[in-house]
Amino acid sequence: MRVMSIHGMSTHAMPTQTDGSRQAMQRFNLRQEVDAWRVIPRLMLLLYAYQLYRVTEWFMGLDTPTNAHGLLISTVYGAAAAFFGLYCNSGAKP
């Protein structure tokens, strides 16, 4: 389909894809795949689980834990529950 421009020359109505636009579409598809697999939330959950393990290991290694140490552990575990809840409720809804 051809469309007449203001100057009377015919032009294409639909632009053709260039290499740049193909690369942009490939990047867009990659973003969709990463989003579909939920790579970033899973990676963050894995890193938080590792942090939780290390903090627990540190706490259990203390000779005489104080109330401040217990408060820190309670905060880290409470945040883990909240983080896991956010992870479960995130993503695409059917």
LOROLO-141186 format. One record per atom (N, C-alpha, C, CB): residue in one letter; atom name; x, y, z. Coordinates in nm, 2 decimals. Glycine has a CB too. Layout:
// LOROLO-141186
{rest:a	atom:CA	xx:X	yy:Y	zz:Z}
...
This chain:
// LOROLO-141186
{rest:m	atom:N	xx:0.08	yy:-0.12	zz:0.00}
{rest:m	atom:CA	xx:0.00	yy:0.00	zz:0.00}
{rest:m	atom:C	xx:0.09	yy:0.12	zz:0.00}
{rest:m	atom:CB	xx:-0.10	yy:0.00	zz:0.12}
{rest:r	atom:N	xx:0.06	yy:0.21	zz:-0.09}
{rest:r	atom:CA	xx:0.14	yy:0.33	zz:-0.10}
{rest:r	atom:C	xx:0.06	yy:0.45	zz:-0.06}
{rest:r	atom:CB	xx:0.20	yy:0.35	zz:-0.24}
{rest:v	atom:N	xx:0.12	yy:0.55	zz:0.01}
{rest:v	atom:CA	xx:0.05	yy:0.67	zz:0.05}
{rest:v	atom:C	xx:0.12	yy:0.79	zz:-0.01}
{rest:v	atom:CB	xx:0.05	yy:0.68	zz:0.21}
{rest:m	atom:N	xx:0.05	yy:0.88	zz:-0.06}
{rest:m	atom:CA	xx:0.11	yy:1.00	zz:-0.12}
{rest:m	atom:C	xx:0.15	yy:1.10	zz:-0.01}
{rest:m	atom:CB	xx:0.01	yy:1.07	zz:-0.22}
{rest:s	atom:N	xx:0.27	yy:1.15	zz:-0.01}
{rest:s	atom:CA	xx:0.32	yy:1.24	zz:0.09}
{rest:s	atom:C	xx:0.27	yy:1.39	zz:0.04}
{rest:s	atom:CB	xx:0.47	yy:1.24	zz:0.10}
{rest:i	atom:N	xx:0.31	yy:1.48	zz:0.12}
{rest:i	atom:CA	xx:0.27	yy:1.62	zz:0.10}
{rest:i	atom:C	xx:0.33	yy:1.67	zz:-0.03}
{rest:i	atom:CB	xx:0.31	yy:1.71	zz:0.21}
{rest:h	atom:N	xx:0.45	yy:1.62	zz:-0.06}
{rest:h	atom:CA	xx:0.52	yy:1.67	zz:-0.18}
{rest:h	atom:C	xx:0.49	yy:1.59	zz:-0.31}
{rest:h	atom:CB	xx:0.67	yy:1.66	zz:-0.16}
{rest:g	atom:N	xx:0.39	yy:1.50	zz:-0.30}
{rest:g	atom:CA	xx:0.35	yy:1.43	zz:-0.42}
{rest:g	atom:C	xx:0.42	yy:1.30	zz:-0.45}
{rest:g	atom:CB	xx:0.35	yy:1.51	zz:-0.54}
{rest:m	atom:N	xx:0.52	yy:1.27	zz:-0.36}
{rest:m	atom:CA	xx:0.60	yy:1.15	zz:-0.38}
{rest:m	atom:C	xx:0.54	yy:1.04	zz:-0.31}
{rest:m	atom:CB	xx:0.75	yy:1.17	zz:-0.34}
{rest:s	atom:N	xx:0.54	yy:0.92	zz:-0.36}
{rest:s	atom:CA	xx:0.48	yy:0.81	zz:-0.29}
{rest:s	atom:C	xx:0.57	yy:0.75	zz:-0.19}
{rest:s	atom:CB	xx:0.43	yy:0.69	zz:-0.39}
{rest:t	atom:N	xx:0.52	yy:0.71	zz:-0.08}
{rest:t	atom:CA	xx:0.60	yy:0.65	zz:0.03}
{rest:t	atom:C	xx:0.52	yy:0.52	zz:0.08}
{rest:t	atom:CB	xx:0.62	yy:0.75	zz:0.15}
{rest:h	atom:N	xx:0.59	yy:0.44	zz:0.15}
{rest:h	atom:CA	xx:0.53	yy:0.32	zz:0.20}
{rest:h	atom:C	xx:0.45	yy:0.36	zz:0.33}
{rest:h	atom:CB	xx:0.63	yy:0.21	zz:0.24}
{rest:a	atom:N	xx:0.34	yy:0.30	zz:0.35}
{rest:a	atom:CA	xx:0.25	yy:0.33	zz:0.47}
{rest:a	atom:C	xx:0.32	yy:0.26	zz:0.59}
{rest:a	atom:CB	xx:0.11	yy:0.28	zz:0.44}
{rest:m	atom:N	xx:0.37	yy:0.14	zz:0.57}
{rest:m	atom:CA	xx:0.43	yy:0.07	zz:0.69}
{rest:m	atom:C	xx:0.58	yy:0.07	zz:0.67}
{rest:m	atom:CB	xx:0.37	yy:-0.08	zz:0.70}
{rest:p	atom:N	xx:0.66	yy:0.12	zz:0.76}
{rest:p	atom:CA	xx:0.80	yy:0.11	zz:0.75}
{rest:p	atom:C	xx:0.85	yy:-0.03	zz:0.76}
{rest:p	atom:CB	xx:0.87	yy:0.20	zz:0.86}
{rest:t	atom:N	xx:0.96	yy:-0.06	zz:0.69}
{rest:t	atom:CA	xx:1.02	yy:-0.19	zz:0.69}
{rest:t	atom:C	xx:1.10	yy:-0.20	zz:0.82}
{rest:t	atom:CB	xx:1.10	yy:-0.23	zz:0.57}
{rest:q	atom:N	xx:1.12	yy:-0.33	zz:0.86}
{rest:q	atom:CA	xx:1.21	yy:-0.35	zz:0.98}
{rest:q	atom:C	xx:1.35	yy:-0.34	zz:0.94}
{rest:q	atom:CB	xx:1.18	yy:-0.48	zz:1.05}
{rest:t	atom:N	xx:1.43	yy:-0.26	zz:1.02}
{rest:t	atom:CA	xx:1.57	yy:-0.25	zz:1.00}
{rest:t	atom:C	xx:1.64	yy:-0.34	zz:1.09}
{rest:t	atom:CB	xx:1.62	yy:-0.11	zz:1.01}
{rest:d	atom:N	xx:1.77	yy:-0.36	zz:1.08}
{rest:d	atom:CA	xx:1.85	yy:-0.44	zz:1.17}
{rest:d	atom:C	xx:1.83	yy:-0.39	zz:1.32}
{rest:d	atom:CB	xx:1.99	yy:-0.45	zz:1.13}
{rest:g	atom:N	xx:1.83	yy:-0.26	zz:1.33}
{rest:g	atom:CA	xx:1.82	yy:-0.20	zz:1.46}
{rest:g	atom:C	xx:1.68	yy:-0.23	zz:1.53}
{rest:g	atom:CB	xx:1.83	yy:-0.05	zz:1.45}
{rest:s	atom:N	xx:1.58	yy:-0.23	zz:1.45}
{rest:s	atom:CA	xx:1.45	yy:-0.26	zz:1.51}
{rest:s	atom:C	xx:1.44	yy:-0.41	zz:1.54}
{rest:s	atom:CB	xx:1.33	yy:-0.22	zz:1.41}
{rest:r	atom:N	xx:1.50	yy:-0.49	zz:1.46}
{rest:r	atom:CA	xx:1.50	yy:-0.64	zz:1.49}
{rest:r	atom:C	xx:1.58	yy:-0.66	zz:1.62}
{rest:r	atom:CB	xx:1.57	yy:-0.72	zz:1.37}
{rest:q	atom:N	xx:1.69	yy:-0.60	zz:1.64}
{rest:q	atom:CA	xx:1.76	yy:-0.61	zz:1.76}
{rest:q	atom:C	xx:1.68	yy:-0.56	zz:1.88}
{rest:q	atom:CB	xx:1.90	yy:-0.54	zz:1.76}
{rest:a	atom:N	xx:1.61	yy:-0.45	zz:1.86}
{rest:a	atom:CA	xx:1.52	yy:-0.40	zz:1.97}
{rest:a	atom:C	xx:1.41	yy:-0.50	zz:2.00}
{rest:a	atom:CB	xx:1.46	yy:-0.27	zz:1.93}
{rest:m	atom:N	xx:1.36	yy:-0.57	zz:1.90}
{rest:m	atom:CA	xx:1.25	yy:-0.67	zz:1.93}
{rest:m	atom:C	xx:1.31	yy:-0.79	zz:2.00}
{rest:m	atom:CB	xx:1.19	yy:-0.71	zz:1.80}
{rest:q	atom:N	xx:1.43	yy:-0.83	zz:1.96}
{rest:q	atom:CA	xx:1.50	yy:-0.94	zz:2.03}
{rest:q	atom:C	xx:1.53	yy:-0.91	zz:2.17}
{rest:q	atom:CB	xx:1.63	yy:-0.98	zz:1.96}
{rest:r	atom:N	xx:1.57	yy:-0.78	zz:2.20}
{rest:r	atom:CA	xx:1.59	yy:-0.74	zz:2.34}
{rest:r	atom:C	xx:1.46	yy:-0.74	zz:2.42}
{rest:r	atom:CB	xx:1.65	yy:-0.60	zz:2.35}
{rest:f	atom:N	xx:1.35	yy:-0.70	zz:2.35}
{rest:f	atom:CA	xx:1.22	yy:-0.69	zz:2.41}
{rest:f	atom:C	xx:1.17	yy:-0.84	zz:2.44}
{rest:f	atom:CB	xx:1.12	yy:-0.62	zz:2.32}
{rest:n	atom:N	xx:1.20	yy:-0.93	zz:2.35}
{rest:n	atom:CA	xx:1.16	yy:-1.07	zz:2.38}
{rest:n	atom:C	xx:1.24	yy:-1.13	zz:2.49}
{rest:n	atom:CB	xx:1.18	yy:-1.15	zz:2.25}
{rest:l	atom:N	xx:1.37	yy:-1.09	zz:2.50}
{rest:l	atom:CA	xx:1.45	yy:-1.14	zz:2.61}
{rest:l	atom:C	xx:1.40	yy:-1.09	zz:2.74}
{rest:l	atom:CB	xx:1.60	yy:-1.09	zz:2.59}
{rest:r	atom:N	xx:1.36	yy:-0.96	zz:2.74}
{rest:r	atom:CA	xx:1.30	yy:-0.90	zz:2.87}
{rest:r	atom:C	xx:1.17	yy:-0.98	zz:2.91}
{rest:r	atom:CB	xx:1.27	yy:-0.75	zz:2.85}
{rest:q	atom:N	xx:1.09	yy:-1.01	zz:2.81}
{rest:q	atom:CA	xx:0.97	yy:-1.09	zz:2.84}
{rest:q	atom:C	xx:1.00	yy:-1.23	zz:2.89}
{rest:q	atom:CB	xx:0.88	yy:-1.10	zz:2.71}
{rest:e	atom:N	xx:1.10	yy:-1.29	zz:2.84}
{rest:e	atom:CA	xx:1.14	yy:-1.42	zz:2.89}
{rest:e	atom:C	xx:1.20	yy:-1.41	zz:3.03}
{rest:e	atom:CB	xx:1.25	yy:-1.48	zz:2.79}
{rest:v	atom:N	xx:1.28	yy:-1.32	zz:3.06}
{rest:v	atom:CA	xx:1.33	yy:-1.30	zz:3.19}
{rest:v	atom:C	xx:1.22	yy:-1.27	zz:3.29}
{rest:v	atom:CB	xx:1.44	yy:-1.18	zz:3.20}
{rest:d	atom:N	xx:1.12	yy:-1.19	zz:3.25}
{rest:d	atom:CA	xx:1.01	yy:-1.16	zz:3.33}
{rest:d	atom:C	xx:0.92	yy:-1.28	zz:3.35}
{rest:d	atom:CB	xx:0.93	yy:-1.05	zz:3.27}
{rest:a	atom:N	xx:0.91	yy:-1.37	zz:3.25}
{rest:a	atom:CA	xx:0.82	yy:-1.48	zz:3.26}
{rest:a	atom:C	xx:0.89	yy:-1.59	zz:3.35}
{rest:a	atom:CB	xx:0.80	yy:-1.55	zz:3.12}
{rest:w	atom:N	xx:1.02	yy:-1.60	zz:3.35}
{rest:w	atom:CA	xx:1.08	yy:-1.69	zz:3.44}
{rest:w	atom:C	xx:1.11	yy:-1.63	zz:3.58}
{rest:w	atom:CB	xx:1.22	yy:-1.73	zz:3.38}
{rest:r	atom:N	xx:1.08	yy:-1.51	zz:3.60}
{rest:r	atom:CA	xx:1.09	yy:-1.44	zz:3.72}
{rest:r	atom:C	xx:1.23	yy:-1.46	zz:3.78}
{rest:r	atom:CB	xx:0.99	yy:-1.49	zz:3.82}
{rest:v	atom:N	xx:1.33	yy:-1.43	zz:3.70}
{rest:v	atom:CA	xx:1.47	yy:-1.45	zz:3.74}
{rest:v	atom:C	xx:1.51	yy:-1.36	zz:3.85}
{rest:v	atom:CB	xx:1.56	yy:-1.43	zz:3.62}
{rest:i	atom:N	xx:1.48	yy:-1.23	zz:3.84}
{rest:i	atom:CA	xx:1.53	yy:-1.14	zz:3.94}
{rest:i	atom:C	xx:1.46	yy:-1.17	zz:4.08}
{rest:i	atom:CB	xx:1.49	yy:-1.00	zz:3.90}
{rest:p	atom:N	xx:1.33	yy:-1.19	zz:4.09}
{rest:p	atom:CA	xx:1.28	yy:-1.22	zz:4.22}
{rest:p	atom:C	xx:1.33	yy:-1.35	zz:4.28}
{rest:p	atom:CB	xx:1.13	yy:-1.23	zz:4.21}
{rest:r	atom:N	xx:1.35	yy:-1.45	zz:4.19}
{rest:r	atom:CA	xx:1.41	yy:-1.58	zz:4.24}
{rest:r	atom:C	xx:1.55	yy:-1.56	zz:4.29}
{rest:r	atom:CB	xx:1.40	yy:-1.68	zz:4.13}
{rest:l	atom:N	xx:1.63	yy:-1.48	zz:4.22}
{rest:l	atom:CA	xx:1.77	yy:-1.46	zz:4.26}
{rest:l	atom:C	xx:1.77	yy:-1.38	zz:4.39}
{rest:l	atom:CB	xx:1.84	yy:-1.38	zz:4.15}
{rest:m	atom:N	xx:1.68	yy:-1.28	zz:4.41}
{rest:m	atom:CA	xx:1.68	yy:-1.21	zz:4.53}
{rest:m	atom:C	xx:1.63	yy:-1.30	zz:4.65}
{rest:m	atom:CB	xx:1.59	yy:-1.09	zz:4.52}
{rest:l	atom:N	xx:1.54	yy:-1.38	zz:4.63}
{rest:l	atom:CA	xx:1.49	yy:-1.48	zz:4.73}
{rest:l	atom:C	xx:1.61	yy:-1.57	zz:4.77}
{rest:l	atom:CB	xx:1.37	yy:-1.55	zz:4.68}
{rest:l	atom:N	xx:1.68	yy:-1.62	zz:4.67}
{rest:l	atom:CA	xx:1.79	yy:-1.71	zz:4.70}
{rest:l	atom:C	xx:1.90	yy:-1.63	zz:4.78}
{rest:l	atom:CB	xx:1.85	yy:-1.76	zz:4.57}
{rest:l	atom:N	xx:1.93	yy:-1.51	zz:4.75}
{rest:l	atom:CA	xx:2.03	yy:-1.43	zz:4.82}
{rest:l	atom:C	xx:1.98	yy:-1.40	zz:4.96}
{rest:l	atom:CB	xx:2.07	yy:-1.30	zz:4.75}
{rest:y	atom:N	xx:1.85	yy:-1.37	zz:4.98}
{rest:y	atom:CA	xx:1.80	yy:-1.35	zz:5.11}
{rest:y	atom:C	xx:1.80	yy:-1.47	zz:5.20}
{rest:y	atom:CB	xx:1.66	yy:-1.29	zz:5.10}
{rest:a	atom:N	xx:1.78	yy:-1.59	zz:5.14}
{rest:a	atom:CA	xx:1.79	yy:-1.72	zz:5.21}
{rest:a	atom:C	xx:1.93	yy:-1.74	zz:5.26}
{rest:a	atom:CB	xx:1.74	yy:-1.83	zz:5.12}
{rest:y	atom:N	xx:2.03	yy:-1.71	zz:5.17}
{rest:y	atom:CA	xx:2.17	yy:-1.72	zz:5.21}
{rest:y	atom:C	xx:2.20	yy:-1.63	zz:5.33}
{rest:y	atom:CB	xx:2.26	yy:-1.70	zz:5.09}
{rest:q	atom:N	xx:2.15	yy:-1.51	zz:5.32}
{rest:q	atom:CA	xx:2.18	yy:-1.41	zz:5.43}
{rest:q	atom:C	xx:2.11	yy:-1.46	zz:5.56}
{rest:q	atom:CB	xx:2.12	yy:-1.27	zz:5.39}
{rest:l	atom:N	xx:1.99	yy:-1.51	zz:5.55}
{rest:l	atom:CA	xx:1.92	yy:-1.56	zz:5.66}
{rest:l	atom:C	xx:2.00	yy:-1.68	zz:5.73}
{rest:l	atom:CB	xx:1.78	yy:-1.61	zz:5.63}
{rest:y	atom:N	xx:2.06	yy:-1.76	zz:5.65}
{rest:y	atom:CA	xx:2.14	yy:-1.87	zz:5.70}
{rest:y	atom:C	xx:2.26	yy:-1.82	zz:5.77}
{rest:y	atom:CB	xx:2.18	yy:-1.97	zz:5.58}
{rest:r	atom:N	xx:2.33	yy:-1.72	zz:5.71}
{rest:r	atom:CA	xx:2.45	yy:-1.67	zz:5.77}
{rest:r	atom:C	xx:2.42	yy:-1.60	zz:5.90}
{rest:r	atom:CB	xx:2.52	yy:-1.58	zz:5.67}
{rest:v	atom:N	xx:2.31	yy:-1.52	zz:5.91}
{rest:v	atom:CA	xx:2.28	yy:-1.45	zz:6.03}
{rest:v	atom:C	xx:2.25	yy:-1.55	zz:6.14}
{rest:v	atom:CB	xx:2.16	yy:-1.35	zz:6.01}
{rest:t	atom:N	xx:2.17	yy:-1.65	zz:6.11}
{rest:t	atom:CA	xx:2.14	yy:-1.76	zz:6.21}
{rest:t	atom:C	xx:2.26	yy:-1.83	zz:6.25}
{rest:t	atom:CB	xx:2.04	yy:-1.86	zz:6.15}
{rest:e	atom:N	xx:2.35	yy:-1.86	zz:6.16}
{rest:e	atom:CA	xx:2.48	yy:-1.92	zz:6.20}
{rest:e	atom:C	xx:2.56	yy:-1.83	zz:6.30}
{rest:e	atom:CB	xx:2.56	yy:-1.96	zz:6.08}
{rest:w	atom:N	xx:2.56	yy:-1.70	zz:6.26}
{rest:w	atom:CA	xx:2.63	yy:-1.60	zz:6.35}
{rest:w	atom:C	xx:2.57	yy:-1.60	zz:6.49}
{rest:w	atom:CB	xx:2.63	yy:-1.46	zz:6.29}
{rest:f	atom:N	xx:2.44	yy:-1.60	zz:6.49}
{rest:f	atom:CA	xx:2.37	yy:-1.59	zz:6.62}
{rest:f	atom:C	xx:2.39	yy:-1.71	zz:6.71}
{rest:f	atom:CB	xx:2.22	yy:-1.56	zz:6.60}
{rest:m	atom:N	xx:2.39	yy:-1.83	zz:6.64}
{rest:m	atom:CA	xx:2.41	yy:-1.95	zz:6.72}
{rest:m	atom:C	xx:2.55	yy:-1.96	zz:6.77}
{rest:m	atom:CB	xx:2.37	yy:-2.07	zz:6.64}
{rest:g	atom:N	xx:2.65	yy:-1.89	zz:6.70}
{rest:g	atom:CA	xx:2.79	yy:-1.90	zz:6.74}
{rest:g	atom:C	xx:2.82	yy:-1.80	zz:6.86}
{rest:g	atom:CB	xx:2.87	yy:-1.87	zz:6.63}
{rest:l	atom:N	xx:2.73	yy:-1.72	zz:6.90}
{rest:l	atom:CA	xx:2.76	yy:-1.62	zz:7.01}
{rest:l	atom:C	xx:2.76	yy:-1.69	zz:7.14}
{rest:l	atom:CB	xx:2.65	yy:-1.51	zz:7.01}
{rest:d	atom:N	xx:2.86	yy:-1.65	zz:7.23}
{rest:d	atom:CA	xx:2.86	yy:-1.72	zz:7.36}
{rest:d	atom:C	xx:2.75	yy:-1.67	zz:7.45}
{rest:d	atom:CB	xx:3.00	yy:-1.68	zz:7.43}
{rest:t	atom:N	xx:2.73	yy:-1.54	zz:7.46}
{rest:t	atom:CA	xx:2.61	yy:-1.49	zz:7.54}
{rest:t	atom:C	xx:2.54	yy:-1.39	zz:7.46}
{rest:t	atom:CB	xx:2.67	yy:-1.43	zz:7.67}
{rest:p	atom:N	xx:2.43	yy:-1.43	zz:7.38}
{rest:p	atom:CA	xx:2.36	yy:-1.34	zz:7.31}
{rest:p	atom:C	xx:2.28	yy:-1.24	zz:7.40}
{rest:p	atom:CB	xx:2.26	yy:-1.41	zz:7.21}
{rest:t	atom:N	xx:2.27	yy:-1.12	zz:7.36}
{rest:t	atom:CA	xx:2.19	yy:-1.02	zz:7.43}
{rest:t	atom:C	xx:2.06	yy:-1.00	zz:7.37}
{rest:t	atom:CB	xx:2.27	yy:-0.88	zz:7.44}
{rest:n	atom:N	xx:1.98	yy:-0.91	zz:7.43}
{rest:n	atom:CA	xx:1.85	yy:-0.88	zz:7.38}
{rest:n	atom:C	xx:1.86	yy:-0.81	zz:7.24}
{rest:n	atom:CB	xx:1.77	yy:-0.79	zz:7.48}
{rest:a	atom:N	xx:1.96	yy:-0.73	zz:7.22}
{rest:a	atom:CA	xx:1.98	yy:-0.66	zz:7.10}
{rest:a	atom:C	xx:2.01	yy:-0.77	zz:6.99}
{rest:a	atom:CB	xx:2.10	yy:-0.56	zz:7.11}
{rest:h	atom:N	xx:2.09	yy:-0.87	zz:7.02}
{rest:h	atom:CA	xx:2.11	yy:-0.97	zz:6.92}
{rest:h	atom:C	xx:1.98	yy:-1.04	zz:6.88}
{rest:h	atom:CB	xx:2.22	yy:-1.07	zz:6.97}
{rest:g	atom:N	xx:1.90	yy:-1.07	zz:6.98}
{rest:g	atom:CA	xx:1.77	yy:-1.14	zz:6.96}
{rest:g	atom:C	xx:1.68	yy:-1.05	zz:6.88}
{rest:g	atom:CB	xx:1.71	yy:-1.18	zz:7.09}
{rest:l	atom:N	xx:1.68	yy:-0.92	zz:6.90}
{rest:l	atom:CA	xx:1.60	yy:-0.83	zz:6.83}
{rest:l	atom:C	xx:1.64	yy:-0.83	zz:6.68}
{rest:l	atom:CB	xx:1.60	yy:-0.69	zz:6.89}
{rest:l	atom:N	xx:1.77	yy:-0.83	zz:6.66}
{rest:l	atom:CA	xx:1.82	yy:-0.84	zz:6.52}
{rest:l	atom:C	xx:1.77	yy:-0.96	zz:6.45}
{rest:l	atom:CB	xx:1.97	yy:-0.83	zz:6.52}
{rest:i	atom:N	xx:1.78	yy:-1.08	zz:6.51}
{rest:i	atom:CA	xx:1.74	yy:-1.20	zz:6.45}
{rest:i	atom:C	xx:1.59	yy:-1.20	zz:6.43}
{rest:i	atom:CB	xx:1.78	yy:-1.32	zz:6.54}
{rest:s	atom:N	xx:1.51	yy:-1.15	zz:6.52}
{rest:s	atom:CA	xx:1.37	yy:-1.14	zz:6.50}
{rest:s	atom:C	xx:1.33	yy:-1.05	zz:6.38}
{rest:s	atom:CB	xx:1.30	yy:-1.09	zz:6.63}
{rest:t	atom:N	xx:1.40	yy:-0.94	zz:6.37}
{rest:t	atom:CA	xx:1.38	yy:-0.85	zz:6.25}
{rest:t	atom:C	xx:1.41	yy:-0.92	zz:6.12}
{rest:t	atom:CB	xx:1.46	yy:-0.72	zz:6.27}
{rest:v	atom:N	xx:1.52	yy:-0.99	zz:6.12}
{rest:v	atom:CA	xx:1.57	yy:-1.06	zz:5.99}
{rest:v	atom:C	xx:1.47	yy:-1.17	zz:5.96}
{rest:v	atom:CB	xx:1.71	yy:-1.12	zz:6.01}
{rest:y	atom:N	xx:1.42	yy:-1.24	zz:6.06}
{rest:y	atom:CA	xx:1.32	yy:-1.35	zz:6.03}
{rest:y	atom:C	xx:1.19	yy:-1.29	zz:5.99}
{rest:y	atom:CB	xx:1.31	yy:-1.44	zz:6.15}
{rest:g	atom:N	xx:1.15	yy:-1.18	zz:6.05}
{rest:g	atom:CA	xx:1.02	yy:-1.12	zz:6.02}
{rest:g	atom:C	xx:1.02	yy:-1.06	zz:5.87}
{rest:g	atom:CB	xx:0.99	yy:-1.01	zz:6.11}
{rest:a	atom:N	xx:1.14	yy:-1.00	zz:5.84}
{rest:a	atom:CA	xx:1.15	yy:-0.95	zz:5.70}
{rest:a	atom:C	xx:1.16	yy:-1.06	zz:5.60}
{rest:a	atom:CB	xx:1.28	yy:-0.87	zz:5.69}
{rest:a	atom:N	xx:1.21	yy:-1.18	zz:5.64}
{rest:a	atom:CA	xx:1.21	yy:-1.29	zz:5.55}
{rest:a	atom:C	xx:1.07	yy:-1.34	zz:5.52}
{rest:a	atom:CB	xx:1.29	yy:-1.41	zz:5.61}
{rest:a	atom:N	xx:0.98	yy:-1.34	zz:5.62}
{rest:a	atom:CA	xx:0.84	yy:-1.38	zz:5.60}
{rest:a	atom:C	xx:0.77	yy:-1.28	zz:5.51}
{rest:a	atom:CB	xx:0.77	yy:-1.39	zz:5.73}
{rest:a	atom:N	xx:0.80	yy:-1.15	zz:5.53}
{rest:a	atom:CA	xx:0.74	yy:-1.05	zz:5.44}
{rest:a	atom:C	xx:0.79	yy:-1.06	zz:5.30}
{rest:a	atom:CB	xx:0.77	yy:-0.91	zz:5.50}
{rest:f	atom:N	xx:0.92	yy:-1.08	zz:5.29}
{rest:f	atom:CA	xx:0.98	yy:-1.09	zz:5.15}
{rest:f	atom:C	xx:0.93	yy:-1.21	zz:5.08}
{rest:f	atom:CB	xx:1.13	yy:-1.10	zz:5.17}
{rest:f	atom:N	xx:0.91	yy:-1.32	zz:5.15}
{rest:f	atom:CA	xx:0.86	yy:-1.44	zz:5.08}
{rest:f	atom:C	xx:0.71	yy:-1.42	zz:5.04}
{rest:f	atom:CB	xx:0.87	yy:-1.56	zz:5.17}
{rest:g	atom:N	xx:0.63	yy:-1.35	zz:5.12}
{rest:g	atom:CA	xx:0.50	yy:-1.32	zz:5.09}
{rest:g	atom:C	xx:0.49	yy:-1.22	zz:4.97}
{rest:g	atom:CB	xx:0.43	yy:-1.25	zz:5.21}
{rest:l	atom:N	xx:0.57	yy:-1.13	zz:4.96}
{rest:l	atom:CA	xx:0.58	yy:-1.04	zz:4.84}
{rest:l	atom:C	xx:0.62	yy:-1.12	zz:4.72}
{rest:l	atom:CB	xx:0.68	yy:-0.93	zz:4.86}
{rest:y	atom:N	xx:0.71	yy:-1.21	zz:4.73}
{rest:y	atom:CA	xx:0.75	yy:-1.30	zz:4.62}
{rest:y	atom:C	xx:0.63	yy:-1.38	zz:4.57}
{rest:y	atom:CB	xx:0.87	yy:-1.39	zz:4.66}
{rest:c	atom:N	xx:0.56	yy:-1.44	zz:4.66}
{rest:c	atom:CA	xx:0.45	yy:-1.53	zz:4.62}
{rest:c	atom:C	xx:0.34	yy:-1.45	zz:4.56}
{rest:c	atom:CB	xx:0.39	yy:-1.60	zz:4.74}
{rest:n	atom:N	xx:0.32	yy:-1.33	zz:4.60}
{rest:n	atom:CA	xx:0.21	yy:-1.25	zz:4.54}
{rest:n	atom:C	xx:0.25	yy:-1.16	zz:4.42}
{rest:n	atom:CB	xx:0.15	yy:-1.15	zz:4.65}
{rest:s	atom:N	xx:0.37	yy:-1.17	zz:4.38}
{rest:s	atom:CA	xx:0.42	yy:-1.09	zz:4.26}
{rest:s	atom:C	xx:0.40	yy:-1.18	zz:4.14}
{rest:s	atom:CB	xx:0.56	yy:-1.05	zz:4.28}
{rest:g	atom:N	xx:0.42	yy:-1.11	zz:4.02}
{rest:g	atom:CA	xx:0.41	yy:-1.18	zz:3.90}
{rest:g	atom:C	xx:0.27	yy:-1.16	zz:3.83}
{rest:g	atom:CB	xx:0.43	yy:-1.33	zz:3.91}
{rest:a	atom:N	xx:0.26	yy:-1.22	zz:3.71}
{rest:a	atom:CA	xx:0.14	yy:-1.20	zz:3.63}
{rest:a	atom:C	xx:0.02	yy:-1.27	zz:3.70}
{rest:a	atom:CB	xx:0.16	yy:-1.25	zz:3.49}
{rest:k	atom:N	xx:-0.09	yy:-1.21	zz:3.70}
{rest:k	atom:CA	xx:-0.22	yy:-1.27	zz:3.75}
{rest:k	atom:C	xx:-0.29	yy:-1.33	zz:3.63}
{rest:k	atom:CB	xx:-0.30	yy:-1.16	zz:3.82}
{rest:p	atom:N	xx:-0.35	yy:-1.45	zz:3.66}
{rest:p	atom:CA	xx:-0.43	yy:-1.51	zz:3.55}
{rest:p	atom:C	xx:-0.56	yy:-1.44	zz:3.51}
{rest:p	atom:CB	xx:-0.46	yy:-1.65	zz:3.58}
